[in-house]
Amino acid sequence: MRRAIYPGSFDPITYGHIDVALRAAKLFDEVVVAVYAGGHKPNALFSTEERIALAESSFADAACVRVDSFSGLTVEYARAKGAETIVRGLRAVSDFEYEFKLAHMNDHLAPEVEVVCLMTSSRHSFISSSMIREVASLGGDVDGLVPPHVRQALRARFAGTGPAGRGGDHA
C-alpha cells in the first residue's frame, strides 16, 4: 500500500487543503491528513479534537483519505505509519522557499521518506487558514472558501456560542 501523510495545523481546514488532499488521493492508495497536535501554535483557534472533527467531516465521502493527529517530527510520524511520502501544498511562490528548506531538512532526517509538493488549484491559491480566521473574526463571509460545517464552526466560535467560544465559555 502506498501511503502518504499530508501534515498541517488545519486551523481551520479550507477548500485549499481539501483540494490538495483529494488530488494526492489520486496518486496514493491512502492519504492521512495528519493534524498537528504539538504546542508550537499556542493561539490555535480550534482545539486538536475540533480540528480533527472538522477534517473528518470534510473527507467523509473520500474512502482513501483518513484523518489522524500527531506531535513531534513529521518524518517520525511518517515512519511510524509506514508512509513513504509527505505531501505538502504550494499556494504561491512565497510558500516555495519555506517548503524547499523543510523538504531538505526532512531529507536529512529521513532520506527514505520522499516529499512531494502539489500546487493548489488556482481558484484556492489565495486561501490560507490565517486569512480565513482573520476574515471570520471580523464578521466577513468565508462562504466558498471553507466547507459549510467549517463556516458554521467559525461563526459559532466568534459569536461565543461554540464549545470553546470566546464569549464567556472560558473562566
DATATA-V848914 format. One record per pair of residues at least 6 apart in sequence whose C-alpha atoms are under 8 Angstrom apart, sorted by the first residue. I is the first residue (numbers start at 0). J is the second residue. D is the distance in Angstrom with one decimal. If there is no record, write none. Layout:
# DATATA-V848914
((I & J & D) (I & J & D))
This chain:
# DATATA-V848914
((0 & 28 & 6.0) (0 & 29 & 7.6) (1 & 27 & 5.4) (1 & 28 & 5.2) (1 & 29 & 6.5) (1 & 82 & 7.1) (1 & 83 & 7.0) (2 & 27 & 6.0) (2 & 28 & 5.9) (2 & 29 & 4.8) (2 & 30 & 5.9) (2 & 31 & 7.5) (2 & 81 & 7.1) (2 & 82 & 4.7) (2 & 83 & 6.3) (2 & 84 & 6.9) (3 & 27 & 6.6) (3 & 29 & 6.3) (3 & 30 & 4.9) (3 & 31 & 6.2) (3 & 77 & 7.9) (3 & 82 & 5.3) (3 & 83 & 6.2) (3 & 84 & 4.7) (3 & 85 & 5.6) (3 & 86 & 6.6) (4 & 30 & 5.8) (4 & 31 & 4.8) (4 & 32 & 6.2) (4 & 33 & 6.4) (4 & 77 & 6.4) (4 & 82 & 6.5) (4 & 84 & 6.3) (4 & 85 & 4.8) (4 & 86 & 6.0) (5 & 20 & 7.0) (5 & 30 & 6.8) (5 & 31 & 5.9) (5 & 32 & 4.8) (5 & 33 & 5.7) (5 & 85 & 5.9) (5 & 86 & 4.8) (5 & 87 & 6.3) (6 & 31 & 8.0) (6 & 32 & 6.0) (6 & 33 & 4.5) (6 & 34 & 6.0) (6 & 35 & 6.7) (6 & 73 & 7.2) (6 & 85 & 7.5) (6 & 86 & 7.4) (6 & 87 & 7.4) (7 & 32 & 7.8) (7 & 33 & 6.4) (7 & 34 & 5.5) (7 & 35 & 5.7) (8 & 34 & 5.4) (8 & 35 & 5.0) (8 & 36 & 7.5) (9 & 16 & 7.7) (9 & 34 & 6.5) (9 & 35 & 8.0) (9 & 50 & 6.5) (9 & 54 & 7.9) (9 & 128 & 7.0) (10 & 43 & 6.7) (10 & 44 & 6.5) (10 & 45 & 6.3) (10 & 50 & 6.4) (10 & 128 & 5.9) (10 & 129 & 7.8) (11 & 44 & 7.8) (11 & 45 & 7.2) (11 & 50 & 6.6) (11 & 53 & 7.8) (11 & 128 & 5.7) (11 & 131 & 7.8) (11 & 132 & 7.6) (11 & 149 & 7.2) (12 & 50 & 7.4) (12 & 53 & 7.1) (12 & 54 & 6.3) (12 & 128 & 6.9) (12 & 145 & 7.0) (12 & 149 & 7.4) (13 & 126 & 7.4) (13 & 127 & 7.5) (13 & 128 & 6.7) (13 & 144 & 6.2) (13 & 145 & 4.6) (13 & 146 & 7.0) (14 & 123 & 6.8) (14 & 143 & 7.8) (14 & 144 & 5.7) (14 & 145 & 5.2) (14 & 146 & 6.8) (15 & 119 & 6.3) (15 & 120 & 7.4) (15 & 123 & 5.1) (15 & 124 & 7.0) (15 & 126 & 6.5) (15 & 127 & 7.8) (15 & 144 & 7.8) (16 & 88 & 7.6) (17 & 57 & 7.4) (17 & 58 & 7.9) (18 & 119 & 6.8) (18 & 120 & 7.1) (19 & 88 & 6.2) (19 & 117 & 6.6) (19 & 118 & 7.6) (19 & 119 & 6.1) (19 & 120 & 8.0) (20 & 30 & 7.0) (20 & 32 & 7.3) (20 & 64 & 7.6) (21 & 61 & 7.8) (21 & 64 & 7.7) (23 & 30 & 6.9) (23 & 86 & 7.4) (23 & 117 & 7.8) (24 & 30 & 5.8) (24 & 63 & 6.5) (24 & 64 & 6.8) (28 & 63 & 6.4) (29 & 63 & 4.8) (29 & 64 & 5.9) (29 & 65 & 7.6) (30 & 63 & 6.3) (30 & 64 & 4.8) (30 & 65 & 6.4) (31 & 64 & 5.8) (31 & 65 & 5.0) (31 & 66 & 5.5) (31 & 67 & 6.7) (32 & 54 & 7.9) (32 & 64 & 7.0) (32 & 65 & 6.1) (32 & 66 & 4.7) (32 & 67 & 6.3) (33 & 66 & 6.0) (33 & 67 & 5.0) (33 & 68 & 5.0) (33 & 69 & 6.4) (34 & 47 & 7.2) (34 & 50 & 7.2) (34 & 51 & 6.6) (34 & 66 & 7.4) (34 & 67 & 6.2) (34 & 68 & 4.5) (34 & 69 & 6.3) (35 & 47 & 7.6) (35 & 68 & 5.7) (35 & 69 & 5.3) (35 & 70 & 5.8) (36 & 47 & 5.7) (36 & 68 & 6.1) (36 & 69 & 5.6) (36 & 70 & 5.2) (37 & 69 & 7.3) (37 & 70 & 4.7) (37 & 71 & 6.6) (44 & 132 & 7.9) (45 & 163 & 7.9) (47 & 68 & 7.7) (51 & 66 & 6.7) (51 & 67 & 7.0) (51 & 68 & 7.3) (53 & 148 & 7.3) (53 & 149 & 6.4) (54 & 66 & 6.8) (55 & 65 & 7.2) (55 & 66 & 6.0) (56 & 148 & 7.8) (57 & 146 & 7.1) (58 & 64 & 6.6) (58 & 65 & 7.3) (69 & 76 & 6.8) (70 & 76 & 7.9) (74 & 85 & 7.9) (74 & 105 & 6.5) (74 & 108 & 7.3) (74 & 109 & 6.3) (74 & 112 & 7.1) (77 & 83 & 7.1) (77 & 84 & 7.6) (77 & 85 & 7.4) (77 & 112 & 7.6) (78 & 112 & 7.8) (82 & 112 & 7.4) (83 & 111 & 7.0) (83 & 112 & 4.9) (83 & 113 & 6.2) (84 & 112 & 5.4) (84 & 113 & 4.7) (84 & 114 & 5.6) (84 & 115 & 6.9) (85 & 112 & 7.0) (85 & 113 & 6.2) (85 & 114 & 4.8) (85 & 115 & 6.2) (86 & 114 & 6.0) (86 & 115 & 5.0) (86 & 116 & 5.8) (86 & 117 & 7.2) (87 & 98 & 7.7) (87 & 114 & 7.3) (87 & 115 & 6.2) (87 & 116 & 4.7) (87 & 117 & 6.3) (88 & 116 & 5.5) (88 & 117 & 5.0) (88 & 118 & 5.7) (88 & 119 & 6.1) (89 & 95 & 6.7) (89 & 98 & 8.0) (89 & 116 & 6.4) (89 & 117 & 6.0) (89 & 118 & 4.6) (89 & 119 & 5.8) (90 & 118 & 6.1) (90 & 119 & 5.3) (90 & 120 & 8.0) (90 & 123 & 7.7) (90 & 124 & 4.6) (90 & 125 & 6.9) (91 & 124 & 6.7) (91 & 125 & 8.0) (102 & 114 & 6.0) (105 & 112 & 7.8) (105 & 114 & 7.9) (106 & 112 & 7.0) (106 & 113 & 7.3) (106 & 114 & 8.0) (123 & 144 & 7.7) (126 & 144 & 7.0) (131 & 141 & 6.8) (131 & 144 & 7.9) (132 & 153 & 7.8) (134 & 140 & 7.2) (134 & 141 & 7.2) (135 & 141 & 6.6) (135 & 153 & 6.5) (135 & 154 & 7.1) (135 & 157 & 7.5) (136 & 153 & 8.0) (136 & 157 & 5.9) (141 & 150 & 6.7) (142 & 150 & 6.9) (152 & 161 & 7.0) (155 & 161 & 4.6) (155 & 164 & 6.8) (156 & 162 & 7.8) (156 & 163 & 6.8) (156 & 164 & 4.4) (156 & 165 & 6.3) (157 & 164 & 6.5) (157 & 165 & 6.3) (157 & 166 & 7.7) (158 & 164 & 7.0) (158 & 165 & 7.3) (158 & 166 & 6.7) (159 & 165 & 4.6) (159 & 166 & 3.9) (159 & 167 & 6.8) (159 & 168 & 7.2) (160 & 166 & 7.0) (162 & 168 & 7.5) (163 & 169 & 7.3))
